[in-house]
Amino acid sequence: MNTKYFKNITTIEELKQQYKKLCFKYHPDRPNGSTEIMQQINAEYEHLCEILPYADTKKNTADKEDLKNFMEIINKIINLDDIEIDLVGEWIWLRGNTYKHKTYLKEVGFLWASKKKMWYYKPADYVKVHYKKNISYEEIKNKYGCKTVNKTQDKKKCITA
């Protein structure tokens, strides 16, 4: 690995630690920092994240287990009628006529967001973040990205994945 900023990195944890130090040192708001350097650091960091193996195999196993649970949840709701499914970050949001599926959605593990009038499913390891203002669903989608599940096309993919 030929990198300009990251030296002697063998694990993800070492990469994260060095990335934090580099950000502190070269952030554009710091005296020695610049946007160009931070862009180079970010590019190297992303590249190293892709090629470095997980140092902790337990974490790797946990990530695979989370993906398996996520797919199981999608398979449980993909056949519900009158519901639109949005994948926003690591969360699943449900829109549409959900009232008739209320009991089932609770059983599956969905929660009701009363201010947004929608159901959502969050990862088990989610840590709650407190905001001073209410964030709209549109703001959440813009921040984390959104993919709406096309139930007719994605149904076959979800069930076989």
ZALUMSE-481181 format. One record per residue (C-alpha): residue in three letters; x, z negated, y. Coordinates in steps of 0.02 Angstrom, whole numbers, plus 50000, padded with zeros to 5 digits. Each point is the difference from the previous one (the first is absolute). Example, Ala and Ser with C-alpha at 12.3 -4.5 7.8 and 13.67 -1.06 7.14 Angstrom:
# residues 2
ala506154961049775ser500695003350172
//
This chain:
# residues 161
met500005000050000asn500785005850161thr499184990650142lys500574996650176tyr499134983350029phe499644992449829lys501564994549905asn500174992449825ile498135000149963thr499494998249817thr498284991950008ile498415001450102glu500234982150062glu501745003950068leu499295015750081lys498624990150086gln501204986850064gln501215012750070tyr498575010050076lys499394984650096lys501764996850066leu500205018150053cys498315000050087phe500474984350095lys501665007650053tyr499465017950041his498194998250058pro499715010350159asp499574984150096arg501714992449961pro501565003450106asn500915010349866gly498435008149931ser499265017350014thr498545009849932glu501145012849917ile500964986849903met498394991649943gln499335016749940gln501595002649898ile499884982349929asn498175002749955ala500385016549914glu501404992149897tyr498904985149958glu498585011149937his501215010449896leu500784984549922cys498294992549963glu499605015249895ile501605000549900leu500414981549974pro499284991949844tyr499004984050017ala501154985049986asp498604989249936thr499185007449846lys498614987150015lys499545007350170asn500035017649927thr498844994349861ala498874991550127asp499905016150102lys499515009849845glu498694986849958asp499295001150178leu499875019049983lys499124998049832asn498754987650075phe499725011650148met499605014649883glu498814989049899ile499054995350158ile499855018350052asn499375004549826lys498674986550011ile499295006450165ile500285018849991asn498305002949919leu498984989950127asp498835011350095asp499755000250190ile501724992150028glu501525007350086ile501704993149948asp501444998850125leu501774995449950val500764991750153gly501774993849971glu499884989249844trp498164995950027ile498415008549939trp498555001150123leu498245005149951arg498755008150119gly498245006249980asn498464992849916thr500854985449913tyr498574987550001lys499325004949830his501744997549924lys500304983150085thr500014989349843tyr501115012049903leu501255001550143lys500184981150006glu500304999549812val501365013250013gly500894990150137phe499455008150163leu499694989650156trp498775003250141ala500685002650176ser498514994650105lys500685006450166lys500425017149929lys498465000649887met501065006349856trp500684994149832tyr501874998749971tyr501214996249859lys501704992850042pro501574997449895ala500184982949919asp501634996350093tyr499295004050173val500494987550134lys498704998150137val500565005150174his499094992350148tyr499615011250146lys499384993850168lys498745014250012asn498875008349875ile500755016049934ser498815014349968tyr499995009949839glu500625015350095glu501514990150065ile500394994249822lys499905017949936asn501135006350139lys501294986349968tyr500115001249809gly499395017749965cys498425004649907lys499555011149853thr498185002449957val499755002149814asn499115016249958lys498974993349857thr499675016949920gln501845005349997asp500864983149983lys498834993149867lys500935009049860lys501704995150070cys499564981550017ile499274998449827thr501495008349915ala501384992050106
//
